[in-house]
Amino acid sequence: MVRSTKALSLDSRTASDCQYDNVELNDLLLQFREAESLEEQGDILHYLVVAYGLNHPTGSFIEGVAVTVKDLLKDLYERSCNQKNWALVRHTAGMLGKRVEDLAKAVTDLLVRQKQVTVGVPPHAEVTITRPLPTTELRSLINKAYGSDESTAMLTQELLVYLAMFIRTEPELFQEMLRLRVGLIIQVMALELARTILCSKDQASDHLLNLSPFQMKNLLHHIMAGQEFNIGSVKHKAAVVGAARSGTYFISSKSTKLSKGNLHPEKKSAMGSFLTNSNFPSSGRRDDVEQTDIEGVRDRAGQWLRRRRLDGALNRVPRDFYKNMWNVLNRCNGIDIEGKVIPRTLTQEMTANELKFALEVETVLNTIPQPEYRQLVVEALMVVSLVAEQQLVEWLGDLISAQAIVHVANTIFLQDQRQQDGDAVMCCARDKKDSTPSGGPICEGAAYVCAHFYDSAPSGSFGTMSYMVRAVVCSLPCFPQDGDMDCTVS
């Protein structure tokens, strides 16, 4: 979940509120007037709204009219806008109950193009919007989904408007997507910032909320398009927090010319007008080129994990995926995904091309909270569908466990890594396995699957699809476990 104002996480906000619990109202108002930063004033006003309400009088008067907490909040909102403190703008706008213009129209534009919308944090707090609603109802539903997190609720409204803009002008971005999970998209946007500017997830949440509306729209477009991007700042990275506060980040597509040029990586910005600025010294030093090469290797090292994470967050599936699942269900009694079963009876109630069938399958897939793990499950099911399509066997089995196939594939991958002395011997393929305090793998791979497996390309003899094929043969009872057989799946 992204965070609000100064500390921006709900936990930090609660901790911030606790320091004011035993302070009298008059003393709080005095602290508010003497506060040196907008963020500190925001903390105090947040507490006053929670503890006393928007309409509570402050004891001050302007031209004989009592000043309320809401009046102070409006003034803070206007000053935040003037200073372009975007995190505080979003938070105060949320507390004031403001609504993004054309919110209802934006959601309707998405729905009429057969895209369902969910808001909230997966998997337990997600709320699905399946029909057009008035703006007031939409805002109430979004606020309920995010609870006390006003900043994320406001950001959700903003992203819904941007998504509607994209679907009107670039509908190809939404191919093979049935449901737009805004909460998951926000999480992935924060993770992308953390990956790109090399900071913690909490810091990335700060940076995300401090992006200007233009930068936010630009970042969302890059996420939707699956593009690699650069993030530059007019400040040095050592001052990254200050850059986030002032909103001086620039987001743009990665350019081969830039990555091989003579700009130092720490000072790159792909904004054309800044490339010739004297603040960006150019030097052809070997150190700079070597540093660029190192960063290029680091980017390539995580590209398939990133790709799966993005596709999983966007609910993007291969072409004809749902039709293929209908064919698989005709050859088994059901598909088990993390304890949820897609029954064979659906094929008797719905056709292969019916939207309702696709939504039923996707609803079960959406019970998986980790987007990259969800995408591996989709890959496993695609291999099963190839078996059904090639008609290698008449009956696939009683209940096909998709997650079991993924974990068997991961086990085979780790065996090969030990034999080949691959990268995974540093984590999951070690003879003596270490683990995190939560019991997960030390590489922090989701759902107890090695991060190196997530980061493997699909194709090739050591690609994930190769391991999925081997896992399907090992897992499905319809295949002989001894002897040789012809394999037409390639």
C-alpha positions as CSV (number, residue, x, y, z in Angstrom):
1,M,0.0,0.0,0.0
2,V,1.4,3.4,-0.8
3,R,1.8,5.9,1.9
4,S,0.4,9.3,3.0
5,T,2.1,12.7,3.5
6,K,5.3,12.9,5.6
7,A,5.8,9.3,6.5
8,L,3.0,8.2,4.1
9,S,2.4,4.7,5.4
10,L,-0.6,4.0,7.5
11,D,1.6,2.6,10.3
12,S,3.8,5.7,10.2
13,R,0.8,8.0,10.2
14,T,-0.6,6.3,13.2
15,A,2.7,6.6,15.0
16,S,2.8,10.3,14.1
17,D,-0.7,10.7,15.5
18,C,0.2,9.1,18.8
19,Q,2.6,12.0,19.7
20,Y,-0.4,14.4,19.7
21,D,-2.7,12.2,21.9
22,N,-2.0,14.0,25.1
23,V,-1.6,17.5,23.7
24,E,-4.4,20.1,24.3
25,L,-6.2,21.5,21.2
26,N,-4.9,25.0,21.8
27,D,-1.3,23.7,22.0
28,L,-1.8,21.7,18.8
29,L,-3.0,24.8,17.0
30,L,0.0,26.8,18.3
31,Q,2.3,24.0,17.0
32,F,0.5,24.2,13.7
33,R,1.1,28.0,13.4
34,E,4.7,27.6,14.4
35,A,5.5,24.5,12.2
36,E,8.3,25.2,9.7
37,S,7.2,22.6,7.0
38,L,4.0,21.8,5.2
39,E,4.5,18.1,6.1
40,E,4.4,18.9,9.8
41,Q,1.3,21.0,9.4
42,G,-0.2,18.1,7.5
43,D,0.5,15.7,10.3
44,I,-1.2,18.0,12.8
45,L,-4.2,18.6,10.7
46,H,-4.6,14.9,10.0
47,Y,-4.7,14.3,13.7
48,L,-7.2,17.1,14.2
49,V,-9.5,15.7,11.5
50,V,-9.4,12.2,13.0
51,A,-9.7,13.3,16.6
52,Y,-12.1,16.3,16.3
53,G,-13.7,16.2,12.8
54,L,-13.5,18.7,9.9
55,N,-16.1,21.1,11.3
56,H,-14.6,21.5,14.7
57,P,-13.9,25.2,15.5
58,T,-10.4,26.3,16.1
59,G,-11.2,29.3,18.3
60,S,-10.0,31.7,15.7
61,F,-12.2,34.1,13.7
62,I,-11.8,35.9,10.4
63,E,-14.2,38.8,9.8
64,G,-16.4,37.4,12.6
65,V,-16.7,34.0,11.0
66,A,-15.4,31.0,13.1
67,V,-12.4,29.2,11.5
68,T,-12.8,25.4,11.4
69,V,-10.3,22.6,10.9
70,K,-11.7,22.3,7.4
71,D,-10.7,25.9,6.7
72,L,-7.2,25.2,7.8
73,L,-7.1,22.1,5.7
74,K,-8.3,24.0,2.6
75,D,-5.6,26.6,3.1
76,L,-2.9,23.9,3.4
77,Y,-4.2,22.3,0.2
78,E,-3.9,25.5,-1.7
79,R,-0.4,26.2,-0.4
80,S,0.6,22.6,-1.2
81,C,-0.6,23.1,-4.8
82,N,1.3,26.4,-5.1
83,Q,4.5,24.7,-3.8
84,K,3.8,21.5,-5.9
85,N,4.1,19.2,-2.9
86,W,2.1,16.5,-4.7
87,A,2.0,14.0,-1.9
88,L,0.5,16.6,0.4
89,V,-1.9,17.7,-2.3
90,R,-3.2,14.2,-2.8
91,H,-3.5,13.6,1.0
92,T,-5.3,16.9,1.8
93,A,-7.5,16.4,-1.2
94,G,-8.5,13.0,0.1
95,M,-9.3,14.4,3.6
96,L,-11.4,17.2,2.1
97,G,-13.4,14.6,0.1
98,K,-12.4,16.0,-3.3
99,R,-13.2,14.1,-6.4
100,V,-11.3,13.9,-9.6
101,E,-13.1,15.5,-12.5
102,D,-14.9,13.1,-14.8
103,L,-14.3,10.1,-12.5
104,A,-17.7,8.5,-13.3
105,K,-17.2,9.1,-17.1
106,A,-13.7,7.5,-16.9
107,V,-15.0,4.4,-15.2
108,T,-17.9,4.1,-17.6
109,D,-15.4,4.4,-20.6
110,L,-13.5,1.4,-19.2
111,L,-16.6,-0.7,-18.4
112,V,-18.3,-0.2,-21.9
113,R,-15.1,-1.6,-23.4
114,Q,-15.7,-4.8,-21.4
115,K,-13.0,-4.1,-18.8
116,Q,-13.9,-4.7,-15.2
117,V,-12.2,-2.5,-12.6
118,T,-11.1,-3.4,-9.1
119,V,-9.9,-1.0,-6.4
120,G,-8.3,-1.8,-3.1
121,V,-5.3,-3.9,-2.0
122,P,-5.3,-7.5,-3.2
123,P,-6.3,-10.1,-2.3
124,H,-8.7,-9.4,0.6
125,A,-9.6,-5.7,0.3
126,E,-10.4,-5.6,-3.5
127,V,-13.7,-4.3,-4.6
128,T,-14.9,-5.0,-8.2
129,I,-16.8,-2.3,-10.2
130,T,-19.0,-4.0,-12.7
131,R,-21.4,-1.3,-13.7
132,P,-21.4,2.5,-14.1
133,L,-21.9,4.4,-10.8
134,P,-22.4,8.1,-9.9
135,T,-19.2,10.0,-8.8
136,T,-20.3,10.1,-5.1
137,E,-20.8,6.4,-5.0
138,L,-17.5,5.7,-6.7
139,R,-15.6,7.9,-4.3
140,S,-17.3,6.2,-1.3
141,L,-16.5,2.7,-2.7
142,I,-12.9,3.7,-3.3
143,N,-12.5,5.2,0.2
144,K,-14.0,2.1,1.8
145,A,-11.6,-0.1,-0.1
146,Y,-8.6,1.8,1.2
147,G,-9.8,2.5,4.7
148,S,-7.9,5.4,6.2
149,D,-5.3,5.7,3.4
150,E,-6.6,8.9,1.9
151,S,-3.5,9.3,-0.4
152,T,-3.9,6.0,-2.1
153,A,-7.6,6.5,-2.5
154,M,-7.0,9.8,-4.2
155,L,-4.3,8.3,-6.4
156,T,-6.7,5.6,-7.4
157,Q,-9.1,8.2,-8.7
158,E,-6.3,9.8,-10.7
159,L,-5.1,6.6,-12.3
160,L,-8.7,5.6,-13.3
161,V,-8.9,8.9,-15.3
162,Y,-5.5,8.2,-17.0
163,L,-6.5,4.6,-17.8
164,A,-9.7,5.9,-19.5
165,M,-7.6,8.3,-21.5
166,F,-5.4,5.5,-22.7
167,I,-8.2,3.1,-23.6
168,R,-9.8,5.8,-25.7
169,T,-6.6,6.7,-27.6
170,E,-4.5,3.5,-27.4
171,P,-6.8,0.5,-27.0
172,E,-4.0,-1.9,-28.0
173,L,-2.5,-1.4,-24.6
174,F,-5.4,-3.3,-23.1
175,Q,-5.3,-6.4,-25.3
176,E,-5.9,-9.7,-23.5
177,M,-6.9,-7.8,-20.3
178,L,-10.3,-8.3,-18.8
179,R,-9.9,-6.7,-15.4
180,L,-7.9,-3.7,-14.3
181,R,-6.7,-4.1,-10.7
182,V,-5.7,-0.6,-9.8
183,G,-4.4,-1.5,-6.3
184,L,-2.0,-4.0,-7.8
185,I,-1.0,-1.5,-10.5
186,I,-0.1,1.0,-7.8
187,Q,2.0,-1.6,-6.0
188,V,3.9,-2.4,-9.2
189,M,4.5,1.2,-10.0
190,A,6.1,1.6,-6.5
191,L,8.2,-1.5,-7.1
192,E,9.3,-0.2,-10.5
193,L,10.5,3.0,-8.9
194,A,12.3,1.1,-6.2
195,R,14.1,-1.0,-8.8
196,T,15.0,2.0,-11.0
197,I,16.2,4.5,-8.4
198,L,17.7,1.8,-6.1
199,C,15.8,2.6,-2.9
200,S,13.6,0.7,-0.4
201,K,9.9,0.0,-1.0
202,D,8.9,2.5,1.6
203,Q,11.0,5.2,0.0
204,A,9.6,4.3,-3.4
205,S,6.1,4.8,-2.1
206,D,7.2,8.3,-1.0
207,H,8.6,9.0,-4.5
208,L,5.5,7.7,-6.2
209,L,3.1,10.0,-4.3
210,N,5.4,12.9,-5.0
211,L,5.3,12.5,-8.7
212,S,3.5,15.3,-10.5
213,P,0.3,14.4,-12.4
214,F,2.2,14.5,-15.7
215,Q,5.0,12.2,-14.4
216,M,2.4,9.9,-12.9
217,K,0.6,9.6,-16.2
218,N,3.9,9.0,-18.0
219,L,4.9,6.3,-15.5
220,L,1.6,4.5,-15.8
221,H,1.8,4.6,-19.6
222,H,5.3,2.9,-19.4
223,I,3.9,0.3,-17.1
224,M,0.9,-0.4,-19.4
225,A,3.1,-0.6,-22.5
226,G,5.7,-2.8,-20.7
227,Q,8.5,-0.4,-21.7
228,E,11.8,0.0,-20.0
229,F,12.3,3.5,-18.7
230,N,14.8,5.9,-17.3
231,I,14.3,8.0,-14.2
232,G,16.6,11.0,-14.0
233,S,16.8,13.9,-11.5
234,V,18.3,17.3,-11.6
235,K,19.7,16.4,-8.2
236,H,22.4,13.9,-7.4
237,K,21.1,10.5,-6.2
238,A,22.6,11.1,-2.8
239,A,19.8,13.7,-2.4
240,V,17.1,11.4,-3.7
241,V,14.7,12.1,-0.9
242,G,14.9,15.8,-1.5
243,A,14.3,15.2,-5.2
244,A,11.2,13.2,-4.3
245,R,9.9,16.0,-2.1
246,S,10.3,18.6,-4.8
247,G,9.0,16.4,-7.6
248,T,12.1,16.8,-9.8
249,Y,12.1,13.3,-11.4
250,F,11.8,12.8,-15.1
251,I,10.5,9.5,-16.6
252,S,11.1,8.5,-20.1
253,S,11.7,5.5,-22.4
254,K,15.1,4.0,-22.4
255,S,17.2,4.9,-25.4
256,T,20.1,2.9,-26.7
257,K,21.9,6.1,-27.6
258,L,21.5,7.4,-24.0
259,S,22.6,4.1,-22.4
260,K,25.8,4.0,-24.6
261,G,26.4,7.7,-24.5
262,N,28.8,9.7,-22.4
263,L,26.4,10.9,-19.8
264,H,27.1,9.7,-16.3
265,P,24.4,7.2,-15.3
266,E,23.7,9.1,-12.0
267,K,23.0,12.3,-13.9
268,K,21.0,10.9,-16.9
269,S,17.7,12.4,-17.8
270,A,16.2,11.6,-21.1
271,M,14.3,14.9,-21.2
272,G,15.7,16.4,-24.3
273,S,15.9,20.0,-23.0
274,F,18.1,18.9,-20.1
275,L,20.6,16.9,-22.1
276,T,22.4,20.0,-23.2
277,N,22.1,21.7,-19.8
278,S,25.4,22.7,-18.3
279,N,24.4,20.9,-15.1
280,F,25.1,17.6,-16.9
281,P,28.8,17.4,-17.5
282,S,29.8,15.1,-20.4
283,S,33.0,13.1,-20.2
284,G,34.2,10.1,-22.1
285,R,35.9,8.6,-19.1
286,R,36.3,4.9,-19.0
287,D,34.8,4.7,-15.5
288,D,31.6,6.2,-16.8
289,V,31.3,3.6,-19.6
290,E,32.1,0.8,-17.2
291,Q,29.5,2.0,-14.8
292,T,27.0,2.2,-17.7
293,D,27.8,-1.4,-18.7
294,I,27.3,-2.6,-15.1
295,E,23.9,-0.9,-14.9
296,G,23.0,-2.5,-18.2
297,V,23.8,-6.0,-16.8
298,R,21.8,-5.2,-13.7
299,D,18.8,-4.2,-15.9
300,R,19.0,-7.4,-18.0
301,A,19.3,-9.5,-14.9
302,G,15.8,-8.6,-13.7
303,Q,14.0,-8.2,-17.0
304,W,12.0,-11.4,-17.0
305,L,11.0,-11.1,-13.4
306,R,9.9,-7.6,-14.2
307,R,8.0,-8.7,-17.3
308,R,6.1,-11.4,-15.4
309,R,5.4,-9.0,-12.5
310,L,4.0,-6.4,-14.9
311,D,1.9,-8.9,-16.9
312,G,0.6,-10.5,-13.7
313,A,-0.3,-7.1,-12.2
314,L,-2.1,-6.1,-15.4
315,N,-3.9,-9.5,-15.7
316,R,-2.5,-9.9,-19.2
317,V,-2.7,-13.4,-20.6
318,P,-1.6,-15.0,-23.9
319,R,-4.0,-14.9,-26.9
320,D,-6.8,-17.4,-26.7
321,F,-5.9,-18.3,-23.1
322,Y,-9.5,-18.6,-21.9
323,K,-10.6,-20.6,-24.9
324,N,-7.7,-23.0,-24.3
325,M,-8.8,-23.4,-20.6
326,W,-12.2,-24.4,-21.8
327,N,-10.6,-27.1,-23.9
328,V,-8.5,-28.3,-20.9
329,L,-11.7,-28.5,-18.8
330,N,-13.2,-30.8,-21.4
331,R,-10.4,-33.3,-20.7
332,C,-10.4,-33.2,-16.8
333,N,-12.7,-32.7,-13.9
334,G,-11.3,-29.3,-12.9
335,I,-8.3,-27.1,-12.4
336,D,-7.1,-26.4,-8.9
337,I,-5.4,-23.0,-8.3
338,E,-4.3,-22.4,-4.8
339,G,-7.2,-24.3,-3.3
340,K,-9.8,-22.7,-5.6
341,V,-11.3,-25.0,-8.3
342,I,-12.5,-24.2,-11.8
343,P,-15.0,-27.0,-12.3
344,R,-15.6,-28.9,-15.5
345,T,-19.3,-28.1,-15.3
346,L,-18.6,-24.5,-16.6
347,T,-18.1,-26.0,-20.1
348,Q,-21.7,-27.2,-20.0
349,E,-23.0,-23.8,-18.8
350,M,-20.9,-21.5,-21.0
351,T,-19.2,-21.4,-24.4
352,A,-15.5,-21.2,-24.9
353,N,-15.7,-17.6,-26.2
354,E,-18.1,-16.3,-23.6
355,L,-17.0,-13.4,-21.5
356,K,-18.6,-14.8,-18.5
357,F,-16.5,-17.9,-18.7
358,A,-13.3,-15.9,-19.0
359,L,-14.3,-13.8,-15.9
360,E,-14.9,-17.0,-14.0
361,V,-11.4,-18.3,-14.8
362,E,-9.8,-14.9,-14.1
363,T,-11.6,-14.6,-10.7
364,V,-9.9,-17.8,-9.6
365,L,-6.5,-16.6,-10.9
366,N,-6.9,-13.4,-9.0
367,T,-6.8,-15.2,-5.7
368,I,-3.0,-15.4,-6.2
369,P,-1.7,-12.2,-4.6
370,Q,1.8,-12.3,-6.1
371,P,1.6,-11.1,-9.8
372,E,4.8,-12.9,-10.9
373,Y,3.6,-16.2,-9.4
374,R,0.3,-15.7,-11.1
375,Q,2.1,-15.4,-14.4
376,L,4.0,-18.6,-13.9
377,V,0.7,-20.4,-13.2
378,V,-0.6,-19.0,-16.5
379,E,2.5,-20.4,-18.2
380,A,1.9,-23.8,-16.6
381,L,-1.7,-23.9,-17.8
382,M,-0.7,-22.9,-21.3
383,V,1.6,-26.0,-21.4
384,V,-1.3,-28.2,-20.2
385,S,-3.5,-26.6,-23.0
386,L,-0.8,-27.6,-25.6
387,V,-1.1,-31.2,-24.4
388,A,-4.9,-31.0,-24.8
389,E,-4.6,-29.3,-28.2
390,Q,-2.1,-31.9,-29.6
391,Q,-4.5,-34.6,-28.3
392,L,-1.6,-36.6,-26.9
393,V,-4.0,-38.3,-24.5
394,E,-7.8,-38.4,-24.3
395,W,-8.1,-37.7,-20.6
396,L,-5.7,-35.5,-18.6
397,G,-6.7,-36.6,-15.1
398,D,-9.2,-35.9,-12.4
399,L,-8.1,-32.6,-10.9
400,I,-5.1,-30.7,-12.4
401,S,-3.1,-28.7,-9.8
402,A,-1.6,-25.7,-11.5
403,Q,0.5,-24.6,-8.5
404,A,1.9,-28.2,-8.2
405,I,3.2,-28.0,-11.8
406,V,4.9,-24.7,-11.0
407,H,6.6,-26.1,-7.9
408,V,7.7,-29.3,-9.7
409,A,9.2,-27.2,-12.5
410,N,11.0,-25.1,-9.9
411,T,12.4,-28.2,-8.3
412,I,13.7,-29.5,-11.6
413,F,15.2,-26.1,-12.3
414,L,17.1,-26.1,-9.0
415,Q,18.4,-29.6,-9.8
416,D,19.8,-28.4,-13.1
417,Q,21.2,-25.3,-11.3
418,R,23.2,-27.5,-9.0
419,Q,24.5,-29.6,-11.8
420,Q,25.4,-26.6,-14.0
421,D,26.7,-24.5,-11.0
422,G,24.1,-21.8,-11.9
423,D,23.2,-18.5,-10.2
424,A,20.6,-20.3,-7.9
425,V,23.4,-22.1,-6.0
426,M,23.8,-18.8,-4.2
427,C,20.3,-19.2,-2.7
428,C,17.7,-21.9,-3.3
429,A,20.0,-24.5,-4.9
430,R,22.5,-24.5,-1.9
431,D,23.1,-27.7,-0.1
432,K,22.3,-25.9,3.2
433,K,19.3,-23.6,2.5
434,D,19.0,-20.4,4.3
435,S,15.6,-18.7,4.7
436,T,14.1,-15.4,5.6
437,P,12.5,-14.9,9.1
438,S,9.1,-15.6,7.4
439,G,10.4,-19.0,6.1
440,G,10.6,-18.0,2.5
441,P,13.7,-18.4,0.2
442,I,16.6,-16.1,0.9
443,C,16.3,-14.7,-2.7
444,E,12.8,-13.5,-1.7
445,G,11.1,-15.4,-4.5
446,A,7.3,-15.2,-4.3
447,A,5.4,-18.4,-3.2
448,Y,8.6,-20.3,-2.3
449,V,9.7,-20.3,-6.0
450,C,13.3,-19.3,-6.7
451,A,13.7,-15.7,-7.9
452,H,16.1,-17.0,-10.6
453,F,13.4,-19.2,-12.0
454,Y,11.1,-16.1,-12.2
455,D,13.9,-14.3,-14.0
456,S,14.5,-17.1,-16.6
457,A,13.4,-16.5,-20.2
458,P,10.5,-18.7,-21.4
459,S,12.4,-20.2,-24.4
460,G,15.6,-22.3,-24.6
461,S,16.7,-25.6,-23.1
462,F,16.9,-23.9,-19.7
463,G,13.8,-21.7,-20.1
464,T,10.8,-21.9,-18.0
465,M,8.6,-23.5,-20.7
466,S,11.1,-26.4,-20.9
467,Y,10.8,-26.9,-17.2
468,M,7.0,-26.6,-17.4
469,V,6.8,-29.3,-20.0
470,R,8.9,-31.6,-17.9
471,A,6.8,-30.8,-14.8
472,V,3.5,-31.5,-16.7
473,V,4.8,-34.9,-17.7
474,C,5.9,-35.6,-14.2
475,S,2.6,-34.3,-12.6
476,L,-0.2,-35.6,-14.8
477,P,-1.1,-39.2,-14.3
478,C,-2.0,-39.6,-18.0
479,F,1.6,-39.8,-18.9
480,P,3.7,-43.0,-18.5
481,Q,6.4,-42.5,-15.8
482,D,8.7,-45.1,-17.3
483,G,10.1,-45.6,-20.8
484,D,10.3,-43.2,-23.8
485,M,7.5,-41.3,-25.6
486,D,7.4,-39.0,-28.5
487,C,7.0,-35.3,-27.6
488,T,5.4,-33.1,-30.2
489,V,5.3,-30.1,-27.9
490,S,8.2,-27.8,-28.9
